[in-house]
Amino acid sequence: GPVAETFRVIQGAMNEEFVKNTQGVFQFELSGDDGGTWYIDLKTKGGSAGFGKPPVTADVVMSMSSGDFVKMFTGKLKPTLAFMSGKLKIKGNMTLAIKLEKML
């Protein structure tokens, strides 16, 4: 589905630079189609992304609908706007959440 595809793209776009500059683990709690727990690990060497809980404890947990997640990662929905309008809920390290937004 679109969420799995988005995570494949994220995995493919990862590099040591992102990992070095970010140093954070992000967990996504997505509702709706293709929902569930997904993660982006930008702490472990090389980084990784995929379905399920992250290999280490997440620094940031983001909750949103899978549709909004795909929109956000394809540039159709600004993360700041999603957050302000209540479509995106963030728990944990806000500084890291902002770093992830820059990576998008």
Secondary structure, 3 states (H helix, E strand, C coil): CHHHHHHHHHHHHCCHHHHHHHCEEEEEEEECCCCEEEEEEECCCCCEEEECCCCCCCCEEEEEEHHHHHHHHCCCCCHHHHHHCCCCEEEECHHHHHHHHHHC
